[in-house]
């Protein structure tokens, strides 16, 4: 396919999304405790921002029914999903408050911690910034865990992982 320069706009939204999909991202599930119980959302908009202080960001869509709960959350955990946790990622993409079929436990502060993930970052809310149709949520990392494993990757609308390296 020849290279084409396109101006983003309503009529080129699909082409813009397809171009963004060329960038592979990891898959995360963010959890928090609300007054109605535990809540989760699957997101691939996650990145490190600062080492000192340790800050991370993620970006929920403002159209999400879970948006406001996460924007107002004082604490949340970001879970980096293992390659074999696709079902869990899809589950929380569809339903944020159904923890019945999920292997998890509550942290001391009540934040849900999912088991079997390759990394977890426990965060205190730092700030939130409206940015177009999403909100940028910054969290200050208060603790983290890590274990060996391969991560779940999302690219061009598909889930997968890295090929084995020799």
C-alpha angles and dihedrals in degrees: 000000000000119000113263128186112220130186112229114243143123093287093051099042094115092050090048092051090048091052091049088049090065087076112081115222135187119248121240137180116211119204135189139164116248131183086263094052136266119350132190139181132187115233139169095187096095132126145152114260107177139005095202104063096017103240131170131182138205131174125223119193113254088225092062116108086222095052099095094047091055095043090055096041114118093199133025140161126225113210120199105215123231118232091254093055098079092118090055092049091050091045092057092041086062103032125023101182102045106098095152096102094039130100103228145127135205120253119226089272091047097254109146114247116200117217125230098029120137093229138006128194117198110206142189114214111263104172144321127220128190109233115178110293093348137055122231108224116196119199129189110224112237096174141348142196131206136186135174117274146105119274130235111247131200122203133155092353094308134105123221145114142250122290115251112268121222 
